[in-house]
Amino acid sequence: MNKVALFLNGEKPKNIPDLENYDWIVCTDGAFHFLAEIQIIPDLIIGDFDSIDALPRDIPHLHTPDQNFTDFEKALIHPVSYTHLTLPTIYSV
């Protein structure tokens, strides 16, 4: 199984984790801006994309418009079904 780091929109972490230990970096659309600021390129962006103006063409994204779930809930469900990933380690940004 692959190890996943999941970044969510929220309070920025005091320390950036060592991402070398992760196979995948996944972020919600709201966390993408923070990762871009610190020059981390996620492997997948997931969400309803209400927090992002233009999607980068070179990063895979999964549009999940269902408003019955938060981006956090969708990010827990879809990466696991998207590939053979383990449940993620979660970071708020």
Secondary structure, DSSP 4 states (H G I P E B T S, - for coil): -B-EEEEESSSPPSS---GGG-SEEEEEHHHHHHHHHTT---SEEEE--SS-SS--TTS-EEE---TTS-HHHHHHHHHHHHSSBPPPEEEE-
